[in-house]
Amino acid sequence: MGDAVRQTTDGAVRRLTLCRPHAYNTITPALRDELGAALDAADRDDAARVVLLDAEGPAFCAGYDLRWATDAQATAEGRDRVWDSAADLQMIGRFASTWAKLHEISKPTVAAVSGWCLAGGMNIVMNADLIVCSTSARFGYPPMRVWGIPEAPWTWIARLGLERAKRFLFTGDEITGPQAAELGMVLDCVPDEELADTATRLATRIARVPTNQLQMMKRALNDVARTMYDPAGSRTLGALFDGVARHTQEGLDFVARATEVGWRQAVHERDAPFGDYGERGDS
């Protein structure tokens, strides 16, 4: 067991908890590897019928650790080599394929979201079979304003429909928990103090069904998603364009600015014109 994901078992429910609240559960290679291994283990374990993913602290996941990510890009670009798109696709593809396990493992996955769920956090949670959130939840993909796009665009279309997916991905605008439920992006939105019980009850109720029944149903439904949305193709294109977005002139300027003034200031300058996320007075 690592430091980023804690595994516990409650009957037939395998709970995976993102447990770096001090770091807003930001994404690092360690989180990727621990979550991927935990999902694989739950899929192999005959005693586990449902996976419940939740998190500790004020953020479900505030996205990639930008200090690590911007430093890594700045270091790579300082080696007098042009951008290697194939190597970049392989690198980001490892993250995208890990998050996709929430969709692809044979057992149902439920995500319980409170607080910030942004950028890379959305890449994770949108792959879950079911999402419930609390009123404090705040969703969004602000990096699409500069330096990134979602790694699995199909999940946005599947949950929101094409027009609403475009509306939020053309702007990177914030989506509150109640809005997410109204839009159909999540199954339900409940008060913060009820989220844990609501998600646990749902996972436990699903776990009353025999494992083979759940696996057959998930595979049948996922086959519809495969023919309608081409998840694998969408993930490849999303990961490739995510790399392109990080290497446009604007993307390179963002990394240079983050290196100069720190990533917090660079993000502030990106989001300030929109007046949302950390730019709101109540954030």
Kinemage of the C-alpha trace (Angstrom):
@kinemage 1
@onewidth
@group {chain A} dominant
@subgroup {mainchain}
@vectorlist {calphas} color= white
{ca met a 1} P 0.000 0.000 0.000
{ca gly a 2} L 1.367 3.415 -0.997
{ca asp a 3} L 0.913 6.962 0.181
{ca ala a 4} L -1.539 8.258 -2.444
{ca val a 5} L -4.359 5.666 -2.426
{ca arg a 6} L -5.699 3.816 0.620
{ca gln a 7} L -7.594 0.532 0.137
{ca thr a 8} L -10.254 -0.703 2.546
{ca thr a 9} L -12.953 -3.351 2.263
{ca asp a 10} L -16.544 -3.219 3.530
{ca gly a 11} L -18.248 -6.472 2.648
{ca ala a 12} L -18.273 -6.719 -1.136
{ca val a 13} L -17.368 -3.042 -1.618
{ca arg a 14} L -13.713 -2.183 -2.230
{ca arg a 15} L -13.126 1.443 -1.223
{ca leu a 16} L -10.210 3.318 -2.797
{ca thr a 17} L -9.521 6.653 -1.117
{ca leu a 18} L -7.244 9.353 -2.485
{ca cys a 19} L -5.418 10.251 0.718
{ca arg a 20} L -3.107 13.208 0.165
{ca pro a 21} L -5.466 15.962 1.363
{ca his a 22} L -2.596 18.364 2.107
{ca ala a 23} L -1.722 18.218 -1.618
{ca tyr a 24} L -5.353 18.389 -2.798
{ca asn a 25} L -4.863 14.831 -4.101
{ca thr a 26} L -3.030 16.174 -7.133
{ca ile a 27} L -1.897 13.687 -9.748
{ca thr a 28} L 1.627 12.324 -9.722
{ca pro a 29} L 3.119 9.166 -11.243
{ca ala a 30} L 2.796 7.555 -7.802
{ca leu a 31} L -0.956 8.217 -7.652
{ca arg a 32} L -1.336 6.841 -11.177
{ca asp a 33} L 0.522 3.647 -10.357
{ca glu a 34} L -1.191 3.078 -7.003
{ca leu a 35} L -4.685 3.657 -8.391
{ca gly a 36} L -4.051 1.433 -11.397
{ca ala a 37} L -2.746 -1.399 -9.234
{ca ala a 38} L -5.656 -1.072 -6.801
{ca leu a 39} L -8.228 -1.225 -9.610
{ca asp a 40} L -6.565 -4.282 -11.105
{ca ala a 41} L -6.477 -5.968 -7.691
{ca ala a 42} L -10.171 -5.262 -7.085
{ca asp a 43} L -11.059 -6.678 -10.488
{ca arg a 44} L -9.166 -9.899 -9.718
{ca asp a 45} L -10.565 -10.286 -6.192
{ca asp a 46} L -13.639 -12.521 -6.194
{ca ala a 47} L -14.750 -10.996 -2.886
{ca ala a 48} L -15.026 -7.492 -4.370
{ca arg a 49} L -18.115 -6.742 -6.437
{ca val a 50} L -18.075 -2.939 -6.547
{ca val a 51} L -15.324 -0.309 -6.390
{ca leu a 52} L -16.061 2.949 -4.557
{ca leu a 53} L -13.616 5.794 -5.221
{ca asp a 54} L -13.565 8.756 -2.841
{ca ala a 55} L -11.078 11.243 -1.418
{ca glu a 56} L -9.999 13.008 1.743
{ca gly a 57} L -9.752 16.762 2.186
{ca pro a 58} L -11.038 19.883 0.412
{ca ala a 59} L -10.486 18.478 -3.075
{ca phe a 60} L -11.383 15.179 -4.685
{ca cys a 61} L -8.512 15.928 -7.065
{ca ala a 62} L -7.300 19.372 -8.118
{ca gly a 63} L -5.651 18.021 -11.267
{ca tyr a 64} L -2.052 17.284 -12.115
{ca asp a 65} L 0.656 18.452 -9.737
{ca leu a 66} L 1.599 21.510 -11.778
{ca arg a 67} L 4.919 21.962 -10.048
{ca trp a 68} L 5.936 18.497 -11.189
{ca ala a 69} L 4.314 18.823 -14.618
{ca thr a 70} L 5.635 22.260 -15.584
{ca asp a 71} L 9.098 21.488 -14.211
{ca ala a 72} L 9.170 18.227 -16.165
{ca gln a 73} L 8.245 19.958 -19.410
{ca ala a 74} L 10.679 22.826 -18.831
{ca thr a 75} L 13.486 20.336 -18.143
{ca ala a 76} L 12.685 18.254 -21.225
{ca glu a 77} L 12.614 21.354 -23.410
{ca gly a 78} L 16.021 22.421 -22.150
{ca arg a 79} L 17.807 19.516 -23.823
{ca asp a 80} L 18.097 21.083 -27.294
{ca arg a 81} L 15.648 18.566 -28.709
{ca val a 82} L 12.390 19.208 -30.520
{ca trp a 83} L 9.174 17.886 -29.020
{ca asp a 84} L 8.890 14.117 -29.448
{ca ser a 85} L 5.144 13.666 -29.978
{ca ala a 86} L 5.376 9.853 -29.942
{ca ala a 87} L 7.180 9.813 -26.603
{ca asp a 88} L 4.776 12.403 -25.204
{ca leu a 89} L 1.766 10.364 -26.324
{ca gln a 90} L 3.219 7.286 -24.646
{ca met a 91} L 3.801 9.250 -21.434
{ca ile a 92} L 0.366 10.859 -21.145
{ca gly a 93} L -1.242 7.697 -22.514
{ca arg a 94} L -0.079 5.820 -19.399
{ca phe a 95} L -2.119 8.215 -17.277
{ca ala a 96} L -5.154 8.117 -19.578
{ca ser a 97} L -5.184 4.309 -19.761
{ca thr a 98} L -5.012 4.114 -15.959
{ca trp a 99} L -8.049 6.368 -15.487
{ca ala a 100} L -9.853 4.335 -18.165
{ca lys a 101} L -9.670 1.271 -15.900
{ca leu a 102} L -12.619 2.770 -13.976
{ca his a 103} L -14.642 2.276 -17.164
{ca glu a 104} L -12.967 -0.895 -18.396
{ca ile a 105} L -12.629 -3.220 -15.392
{ca ser a 106} L -15.387 -5.799 -15.265
{ca lys a 107} L -16.936 -4.563 -12.009
{ca pro a 108} L -19.047 -1.433 -11.408
{ca thr a 109} L -17.241 1.683 -10.209
{ca val a 110} L -18.810 4.498 -8.192
{ca ala a 111} L -17.106 7.847 -7.518
{ca ala a 112} L -18.039 10.125 -4.609
{ca val a 113} L -16.890 13.709 -5.222
{ca ser a 114} L -16.740 16.679 -2.878
{ca gly a 115} L -14.729 19.870 -3.201
{ca trp a 116} L -12.561 20.620 -6.215
{ca cys a 117} L -12.492 18.126 -9.088
{ca leu a 118} L -10.569 19.902 -11.811
{ca ala a 119} L -8.580 19.190 -14.957
{ca gly a 120} L -6.812 15.847 -14.433
{ca gly a 121} L -9.285 15.100 -11.650
{ca met a 122} L -12.004 15.229 -14.300
{ca asn a 123} L -9.988 12.822 -16.457
{ca ile a 124} L -10.184 10.366 -13.571
{ca val a 125} L -13.737 10.736 -12.355
{ca met a 126} L -15.505 10.978 -15.722
{ca asn a 127} L -14.442 7.373 -16.386
{ca ala a 128} L -16.381 6.031 -13.386
{ca asp a 129} L -19.593 4.171 -14.115
{ca leu a 130} L -21.557 6.301 -11.654
{ca ile a 131} L -20.748 9.635 -9.990
{ca val a 132} L -22.435 11.140 -6.946
{ca cys a 133} L -21.310 14.480 -5.594
{ca ser a 134} L -21.961 16.918 -2.776
{ca thr a 135} L -23.081 20.523 -2.950
{ca ser a 136} L -19.488 21.678 -2.360
{ca ala a 137} L -18.272 19.905 -5.503
{ca arg a 138} L -16.775 22.092 -8.212
{ca phe a 139} L -16.007 20.555 -11.581
{ca gly a 140} L -14.223 21.993 -14.591
{ca tyr a 141} L -11.384 21.819 -17.092
{ca pro a 142} L -9.620 25.201 -16.902
{ca pro a 143} L -6.429 23.986 -18.685
{ca met a 144} L -8.348 23.967 -21.955
{ca arg a 145} L -7.899 27.756 -21.832
{ca val a 146} L -4.209 27.078 -22.328
{ca trp a 147} L -1.941 24.043 -21.862
{ca gly a 148} L -4.263 21.062 -22.184
{ca ile a 149} L -7.435 19.287 -23.251
{ca pro a 150} L -9.293 16.318 -21.687
{ca glu a 151} L -7.618 12.957 -22.188
{ca ala a 152} L -10.938 11.194 -22.912
{ca pro a 153} L -13.296 13.691 -24.623
{ca trp a 154} L -15.891 10.989 -25.226
{ca thr a 155} L -16.768 10.932 -21.509
{ca trp a 156} L -17.918 14.561 -21.695
{ca ile a 157} L -20.167 13.855 -24.680
{ca ala a 158} L -21.555 10.685 -23.103
{ca arg a 159} L -22.502 12.502 -19.887
{ca leu a 160} L -23.426 15.978 -21.134
{ca gly a 161} L -24.323 15.580 -24.803
{ca leu a 162} L -22.364 17.206 -27.612
{ca glu a 163} L -23.668 20.759 -27.294
{ca arg a 164} L -23.225 21.071 -23.525
{ca ala a 165} L -19.810 19.382 -23.718
{ca lys a 166} L -18.776 22.039 -26.227
{ca arg a 167} L -20.241 24.799 -24.063
{ca phe a 168} L -18.062 23.903 -21.055
{ca leu a 169} L -14.965 22.803 -22.958
{ca phe a 170} L -14.947 25.882 -25.199
{ca thr a 171} L -14.757 28.059 -22.070
{ca gly a 172} L -13.303 25.905 -19.285
{ca asp a 173} L -16.091 27.272 -17.083
{ca glu a 174} L -16.792 25.900 -13.634
{ca ile a 175} L -19.705 23.531 -12.963
{ca thr a 176} L -21.133 23.398 -9.445
{ca gly a 177} L -22.361 20.181 -7.870
{ca pro a 178} L -26.046 21.073 -8.225
{ca gln a 179} L -25.476 22.135 -11.842
{ca ala a 180} L -23.690 18.856 -12.561
{ca ala a 181} L -26.737 16.915 -11.351
{ca glu a 182} L -29.132 19.129 -13.316
{ca leu a 183} L -27.062 18.658 -16.475
{ca gly a 184} L -26.920 14.879 -16.002
{ca met a 185} L -23.147 14.865 -15.622
{ca val a 186} L -23.513 13.130 -12.246
{ca leu a 187} L -26.178 10.795 -10.918
{ca asp a 188} L -27.079 12.891 -7.868
{ca cys a 189} L -25.944 15.809 -5.715
{ca val a 190} L -26.506 15.688 -1.953
{ca pro a 191} L -25.495 17.789 1.057
{ca asp a 192} L -21.864 17.367 2.028
{ca glu a 193} L -22.662 15.577 5.269
{ca glu a 194} L -24.730 12.980 3.353
{ca leu a 195} L -22.255 12.161 0.576
{ca ala a 196} L -20.362 9.330 2.273
{ca asp a 197} L -23.537 7.541 3.366
{ca thr a 198} L -25.228 8.082 -0.009
{ca ala a 199} L -22.293 6.680 -1.969
{ca thr a 200} L -21.847 3.763 0.417
{ca arg a 201} L -25.541 2.855 0.273
{ca leu a 202} L -25.476 2.928 -3.530
{ca ala a 203} L -22.339 0.782 -3.742
{ca thr a 204} L -23.696 -1.655 -1.159
{ca arg a 205} L -27.010 -1.939 -2.992
{ca ile a 206} L -25.221 -2.716 -6.269
{ca ala a 207} L -23.072 -5.283 -4.434
{ca arg a 208} L -26.187 -7.305 -3.557
{ca val a 209} L -26.289 -8.442 -7.187
{ca pro a 210} L -24.121 -11.467 -8.119
{ca thr a 211} L -20.760 -10.549 -9.595
{ca asn a 212} L -21.375 -12.337 -12.881
{ca gln a 213} L -24.652 -10.453 -13.395
{ca leu a 214} L -22.899 -7.138 -12.812
{ca gln a 215} L -20.066 -8.080 -15.161
{ca met a 216} L -22.449 -9.111 -17.945
{ca met a 217} L -24.468 -5.921 -17.575
{ca lys a 218} L -21.407 -3.690 -17.552
{ca arg a 219} L -19.940 -5.372 -20.614
{ca ala a 220} L -23.235 -5.105 -22.484
{ca leu a 221} L -23.600 -1.404 -21.672
{ca asn a 222} L -19.946 -0.651 -22.383
{ca asp a 223} L -20.324 -2.261 -25.796
{ca val a 224} L -22.907 0.409 -26.620
{ca ala a 225} L -20.457 3.079 -25.465
{ca arg a 226} L -17.765 1.470 -27.627
{ca thr a 227} L -19.879 1.661 -30.778
{ca met a 228} L -21.277 5.142 -30.066
{ca tyr a 229} L -18.211 6.953 -28.744
{ca asp a 230} L -15.091 4.877 -29.564
{ca pro a 231} L -13.483 5.330 -26.103
{ca ala a 232} L -10.081 3.980 -27.187
{ca gly a 233} L -9.890 6.236 -30.233
{ca ser a 234} L -11.119 9.243 -28.272
{ca arg a 235} L -8.528 8.583 -25.574
{ca thr a 236} L -5.702 8.391 -28.135
{ca leu a 237} L -6.778 11.604 -29.858
{ca gly a 238} L -7.316 13.368 -26.525
{ca ala a 239} L -3.904 12.336 -25.215
{ca leu a 240} L -2.229 13.376 -28.475
{ca phe a 241} L -3.922 16.782 -28.586
{ca asp a 242} L -3.216 17.272 -24.890
{ca gly a 243} L 0.451 17.009 -25.795
{ca val a 244} L 0.006 19.362 -28.739
{ca ala a 245} L -1.713 21.900 -26.471
{ca arg a 246} L 1.246 21.810 -24.099
{ca his a 247} L 3.616 22.578 -26.993
{ca thr a 248} L 1.795 25.363 -28.828
{ca gln a 249} L 3.398 28.780 -28.500
{ca glu a 250} L 0.828 29.611 -25.837
{ca gly a 251} L 1.588 26.376 -24.012
{ca leu a 252} L 5.317 27.038 -24.075
{ca asp a 253} L 4.704 30.597 -22.889
{ca phe a 254} L 2.652 29.225 -19.973
{ca val a 255} L 5.485 26.913 -18.915
{ca ala a 256} L 8.015 29.732 -19.230
{ca arg a 257} L 5.804 31.994 -17.133
{ca ala a 258} L 5.303 29.260 -14.506
{ca thr a 259} L 9.079 28.810 -14.364
{ca glu a 260} L 9.532 32.553 -13.926
{ca val a 261} L 6.838 33.402 -11.358
{ca gly a 262} L 5.613 30.013 -10.088
{ca trp a 263} L 2.697 27.937 -11.305
{ca arg a 264} L 0.178 29.495 -8.885
{ca gln a 265} L 0.743 32.943 -10.366
{ca ala a 266} L 0.676 31.541 -13.904
{ca val a 267} L -2.680 29.874 -13.223
{ca his a 268} L -3.973 33.103 -11.652
{ca glu a 269} L -3.075 35.035 -14.773
{ca arg a 270} L -4.782 32.422 -16.953
{ca asp a 271} L -8.043 32.303 -14.998
{ca ala a 272} L -8.363 35.893 -13.744
{ca pro a 273} L -10.178 37.153 -16.885
{ca phe a 274} L -12.856 34.500 -16.373
{ca gly a 275} L -13.425 35.275 -12.665
{ca asp a 276} L -13.970 31.668 -11.589
{ca tyr a 277} L -12.263 28.855 -9.632
{ca gly a 278} L -9.714 30.431 -7.281
{ca glu a 279} L -10.523 33.904 -8.632
{ca arg a 280} L -13.915 33.979 -6.920
{ca gly a 281} L -14.071 35.731 -3.581
{ca asp a 282} L -15.792 32.759 -1.931
{ca ser a 283} L -13.198 30.177 -3.072
